[in-house]
């Protein structure tokens, strides 16, 4: 089918996720055709360096032979097996065991979902089951962070704290609440690490006191806030919030859908501060995006509390047709092999070089802040460095970034509030990191040279 025909069909029929439907019809899609390693080709043959791992997920890169072979073998042998009625498949069982062995602390029980959004939705249901099992059903309120992202299911979208997911959707729900983000760059007053951490702990304690200490069930957070603009909390923040939850008697849930599987260095970002959550959600890097799959890790205490307080023979009423899908599980095992055989170590090496290159961008006329955690980075653009002034919406910086980036052969996330998001594949070479940073610098230079942008800059 010709590119023109595909574009026409796309405009007429395909609804894109989190998109302006009017813009999609007007401009049509950029159609990707193939990929290898860290590189993609579009349908016209244009080569693109993928600086965003698809959507934070293709950690091992494109075209990994071992992953493709694992999927092919499993599809030929057993393409589907239900997890209902006591059935299971070998790859799903094996993957659950290997993940439990690598998980922090006693996160020994694994429920497989189809992605990150329904992993969060599942976690919220397990929290309700747990509170009922404990005899504390009044503990129903859940607290998240401003700028947090926890998926786009109906309940997850309310826990998410981004306006696009709330508009006309009647969320957040009455039991969903948010406290300020640990956003050091825009923290009011003193923004040193200790002040940001203290403010977050105080905000959580105040919100629990406001709602009622016996009414709050859990606190959700991302170790690094991804879709909220790659907000990297100060070192010690995660462990402080975990300890605050323990003091308050509420569950601490780590959403590692983006940060899991080497994105910040270790297999799970919680390991950076030796934090053991009560529950943890993952997806994306679990299969490196080669097939849909997510998971919820439950502590032994949560699992046994629900189990022991459910009447014999009564089902715990949560499940999905494609939970523990054997092909996705086989892919997950092959990807985990790659992580353990050198991809994680390469990500640490590449991440150190990425940090050294990106830190030099702090002097660029458009750059207000550079935030980095392993192979995860955010670059916040401003028109006045001293005042930290965000570009006026009329400048349309985000759309300029996306267009110019594509023209220069580099893919990244251009957030609507003028933040660049980077999440290169963990398999990137140092040379590819240099190409990424060189092309990104060229993109910024081109945007800064736009007459309207240049006129808005204050040095």
N, C-alpha and C positions, 0 to 999 in steps of 0.2 A: 504494500500500500504506500502511496506517495506521501511525503511529509505534508503536503497541502491537504490531502484527504484526511489524514489523521488529525490535523489541526481543526478541520471543519467538524469532524465527529466529536472531538473534545469540546469544542464550543457549544455544540448542540446537546450533548448528553452527559459528559463526565463532570460530577460535582467534586471539586478539589477541597481537601481539608483546610480549615481555618484560612479562607481566602475571600477576597472581594469578588463576589460572583460577577458584578458588572465588569471589573477589570479583567477577569479571566475570559469573559466573552469577547472583550475588546482586543486584548493582546494575544490571547491563545497561549498554549503551553510551550515550554522549551523541552523538547522530547529527548530523553537520554536513550542511548542505544546499546552501549557496552561499557565494561569496566575491567581494569586489571590493576592490582595493587592499589595505589593511591590515586589512580587516574581514571577519568571517565571520557567517553566520546559521545557527542550528541548525534542526532540522526543525520546531520550534515557532515559529520566527520571531524568536527572541532574538538580538540583535546582540552580537557579541563582538569586542573589539580583540585581534588576534593578536600577542601579545608574544613569540612563540617561532618565528615563520615556519614554522608546521606542525611540523616537526622539524628546526630549524636550516636550512631549505632554501628556503623560498619568498621568496627575496631580492628579487625584482622585484615582489612582491605578486600578488594574485589577479586573474584576468580580464583580463590584458594582451592586447589585441586582436591585436597583431603576432605574438605567440607562438602564439595560437590559430590565426591565419591560416596561419602557417608550417607548423604541424602538419597542418592540414586540407589544404593544397595538396600536401604530401608524401604524405599517406595516399591521396589521390586518384590521384596520379601513380605512386608506387612505395612501397607500404606496408611492404615487406620486401625486403632484399637480404642474402644471406649474405656474410660476409667470407672464407669458406673457398674453396678451389680457385682462388685468385687473383681472385675477384670483389670488387667494391667498389661504393659508391654515391657520387654527387657530394657530398651533404652531409657524409658521414663524412670524405671526403678533405679537403674544405674546412675542416671544423672542426679536424681534426688539424693542418693547416697553420697556422691562426690561433692555436691554443693553443701550438704550438711557438714561434711568433714572439713570444708574450707571456710565455713561461715563463722562469724564471731561468736564466741561463748557457746551458749546452749540453744542457738537457733537451729534446732535439729529437725524440725518438721516443715515440709515443703508442700505448698499447694501451687500447682501450675495453672496459670491463666493464659490468655491469648495475647496479652500485651501489657503495657504499663498502666493504662487507664483502668482496665478491669482488675489489675492487681491491686490498685488503690481501692477500688470499689469493693473488692473481696476483703481487704483488710478492714474496711469500715464495717462490713457485715460480721466479720470474726470478732471485732471489738464489741458489737452488740451481743453476740452469742456469749462472749466471755463475761460481760457484766451481768447478764441474766443468770448465767451459771453460778456466778459468785453471790447472787442474791442482792445485787446493787443495780437494778435496772434504771434507777434514777440518774446514774452516771451516764449521761448521753451526749453531753457537750464535747465538741472537739475543737481544738485550737490549732491554727496554722500561722504562717508568716505572710505579711504583705509581700507582694511580688512572687509568692510561691506558686509553683505549678505542680498539680497532682492529677493531671489528666482531664478528659472532657466528657466522661460519663456524667449523668445528671447529678449524682451525689459528688463525684470527684470535682466537677466544675465549680461547685460551691466552695469546696475546700481550696481549690485554686483561687488565687487572688489577683487575677488579671482581668481588666475590664471587658475585653473582647469575649470572654467566656461567661460573663454575667449578663451582658446586654440582652434584654427581652427573654431571659431564660428563667426568671423568678428564683435565682440563686444569688447569694448563699442562702441555705436553708436556716431555719431558726436556731438550730443547734450547732451551726458552723461559725467560727469566729477567727479573727486575725489580730496579731500583734505586729509591731513594726519590724521590718527587715534589719538584719545586722549589716547595714549598707554603709560602710565606713566613709566612703567618699562623700555621701550626702547626709551623714549623721549630724544632727544639730549640736552645736557646741563642740566640746572636746571629742575628737574622733580617734583617740589612741585606742589600742586594743583593749585595755582594761576598761575604759569607759564604755565602749560598744558592748562588751560582754556583760558588764554590770547592768546596762540599760535593758538588754534583752531578758536577763534573769528577772529583773524588777518588773518588766512588762508582763512576763508570764505569770509571776506570782500575783500581780495586781488583777490580771484578767481572771485567774482562778478564784480569787477572793470576791470579785464582782459577780461571777456566775454562781458561786457557792462551792466551797471546797469538796462537798459531797455530791456535786452535780457534774463534774468534769471527768471525762473518760480518758482522753488522750491528747497528746501534742504531736503533730506531724511536722517534719522539716526535711529539706534536702541538705545534705552536707555542704554542697555548693548549689546555690539557686541557679538553675539553668535558664529556662525560658523567661525568667524575670530579669535577665540581663547579665548573667554570669556574675552573680554577687558572691564573692569569696569571703566568708566570715573570718575574723581573726583566729589565729591559732589559740586553742583553748576554749573557743566558743561552744563547739559541739559537746565536749565533755562537761562543760558548765551547765548546759541546758539539760543534758542527760541526768546530772546530779540533782538539778532543780526538780525534774519530774519525779525522781525517786523520793525527794523530800516531800513533795506534794501528794504522793500516792497516786500519780496518774501514769498511764502507759506512754512510753517514748517510742515513736515510730519513725524510722529512718527511710525516707524515700530515695533509694539509690538507683532509680530507673535510668538516670543519666550518668551518675557518678560511679556506678558499679562496673566491675570487670575492667579494671586498670585505667579508667579514664583520668583519675587523679594520681595514679602511681600504683598503689597496692590493689589487690583484687577488689576489695571494697573500701570505700573512702573512710568508713568508720574506723578502720584499722589504724589510720593515721594518728588517732588520739586514744586508741585502745578502748573505744566505746562499744558496748554490747547493747543494742536496742532490744526492746521487748518484741518488736516486729520489724520486718524490713521488706520493702518491695523492690523488685528488680525487673528488668526487661532489656530492650535494646541490645547491649553488648552480650547478653546471655546467648543469643544465636548470631551475634554480629550482623543482625538484620537480614540474614539469609532466609529466615522463615519467621512467622509470628510466634512469639512466646514470651510470657512474663512469669513471675512467681512471687509468692508471699512466703517469707520465712517466719515461722512462729516459734517462740520460746517453748521449751518443754513445759513450763508452768501454764502458759495459756492453753496449749494443746490438751494437757491432762485435765485442766479445770473444765474445759468444755466437754471432753470425753466422759469424765467421771460424773458429771451432772446432767448428762443426757440419758433419758430412760433407756434401758436395754431394748434393742431392736428398733429404736427410733432414729431416723436419719437426720443428720445435720444438714439442713436444707439449703445447700449452696453448691452449685456445680455448673459446668459448661460442656457442651458437646466436644469441643476441641481441647479441653484441659488434658495435659500430659500427652499431647499428640506425639505418636512415635517418631514421625519424620522430624519434627521440630526438636525432639529430645535427642535424636541421633546427631543432628546438626549441632546442638548444644554441647554434646560430648566431644565432637571433633574440634569445635571452637575452643573448648576448655583445654584440650590437648595443646593447641597452638599457644594459648596464653602461657601454659606451664613450660612449654618448650622454647620460650624465648621472646614471645611477643610482649609480655609484660615488661621484661627487662629492656627491650628496645624502646618501649613507650617511655620509660623513665629517662633513658638517654636522650631520646628525641625531645622529651618535654623540657629537659634542662636547657637544650639548645634553643628551643622555642622561647623560653623565658628570657634568655640572654639577648635574643634578637628583638623580641617585642618590647623589652624595657627601653631600648633605644628610641622607640617611637614616642616616648613621653614628651620629647622636645618638639614633636610635629605641631604645627600651628592649630590643627583641628583636635588634637588629642588632649582630653582632660584627665583621664585615668586609665591605667592598664592593670587588669586583674588576671592572675594566672594561678592555676592549680593543676600541675601535671600537664596533660594534653587537653586542657580546658582553659579557655581564655576569653576575656571580654575587654573591649576597647571602647571607652565612652567618649563620644565626640561633643565638643563645646565650641561656642564662638567667642567666649571670653574665659580664659583660663583662670584668672583671679576670682571672678564672680561665679565661675562654674555654670555659665549660662548655656542652657540647651538651645540648639538651633531652632529658629522659628519654623513652624510647620510649613510655611509657604515656601521654604527652601527645598522641601522634599528630599532631604538628605538620604533617607533610607532607600527610596526608589533609585536615586542616582548611584548609590553604592552597589545595589544589586545589578543594575544595567552595566555599569563600568566594570565591575568585577567579572561578569560573564564575558564581556568584550576582551578583557585581559587574560582570560583563561584561568580564573581562580574562583572557587565556590566558597562562600561563607554565609553566615546568618546576618542579615541586615535587619535588626529589630526596628520596630516602628518608632521607638523613642531614641533613635540615633545611637545605638550601641551595636558594635560588631561582635558577633559570637564566632569563636573558633573552636573546633574539636576535630583535629586531623586524625586520620587512622593511626593506631598505635604502631603500625608497621612502617611508618614514614622513615626514610633515611634522613641523615643530617642534611644531605644535599637537597632533598625535597623540602625540608623545612626552610632552607635558604630560598628556594624558588618561591614557596608560599609567601614568605615575608617580603621578598623583593617585589612580588606582584601586588601584594597588599599595600606596600608603600607607594607603589605607582598609582594604585586606585585612590589612595588618600590625596596624593599630590594632584591628581586630575580633578577630584571633587573640590579641593581647596582653590584650584585655579579657575573654577566657575566664577563668572563675573559677580553674580548675586551673592555667592558664598564668600568670595573675597571681600566684598563690601561690608559683609556682616561681621567679619573677624575683628577682634580687638586684641592686640598684642600686649 
